[in-house]
Amino acid sequence: MGMYNGDTLKLKQDLLDFRPTVFASVPRLYNRFYDLMNASFKDLTGVKKSLVDRGLEVKMNNLIKNA
């Protein structure tokens, strides 16, 4: 069990250290994570981009199929 250290700039490090299985938060923080991931995906090229695109496509299809 761990607690947030109070510094929002170190939240990423806290998550890496604790590796929580449950993470309760506010929607704004989830949107921030989403934006950061999408920004890193847009910078990819070549095989890495193809793998990420295919993985996201498969994941979305599985979510729709199992909904």
C-alpha positions in Angstrom: 0.0 0.0 0.0 1.3 3.4 -0.8 0.2 7.0 -0.8 0.6 9.9 -3.2 3.6 12.0 -2.2 1.7 15.3 -2.8 3.8 16.5 -5.8 1.8 16.3 -9.0 5.0 16.4 -11.1 6.1 13.1 -9.4 2.8 11.3 -9.8 4.2 9.3 -12.8 7.1 8.1 -10.6 4.7 7.2 -7.8 2.7 5.0 -10.2 5.8 3.3 -11.5 7.0 2.6 -7.9 3.7 1.3 -6.6 2.2 -0.3 -9.7 -1.3 -0.2 -8.4 -4.0 -2.6 -9.5 -6.7 -0.1 -8.6 -6.3 3.6 -9.3 -9.1 6.0 -8.3 -8.8 9.4 -9.7 -10.6 12.3 -11.3 -11.5 12.4 -15.0 -9.1 15.3 -15.7 -6.1 13.1 -14.8 -7.3 10.2 -17.0 -7.7 12.7 -19.9 -4.1 13.9 -19.2 -2.8 10.3 -19.4 -4.8 9.8 -22.6 -3.4 12.9 -24.2 0.2 12.0 -23.3 -0.2 8.5 -24.7 -1.7 9.7 -27.9 1.0 12.3 -28.3 3.7 9.6 -28.0 1.8 7.4 -30.5 1.8 10.2 -33.1 5.6 10.5 -32.9 6.0 6.8 -33.9 7.0 5.8 -37.4 7.7 2.6 -39.4 7.2 -0.8 -37.8 6.6 0.6 -34.3 3.7 2.7 -35.7 2.2 -0.3 -37.5 2.4 -2.4 -34.3 0.7 0.2 -32.2 -2.0 0.9 -34.8 -2.7 -2.8 -35.1 -2.7 -3.4 -31.4 -5.2 -0.5 -30.8 -7.4 -1.7 -33.7 -7.6 -5.3 -32.2 -8.2 -3.9 -28.7 -11.1 -1.7 -29.9 -12.6 -4.5 -31.9 -12.5 -6.8 -28.9 -14.1 -4.1 -26.7 -16.9 -3.6 -29.2 -17.5 -7.3 -29.7 -17.6 -8.0 -25.9 -19.7 -5.0 -25.0 
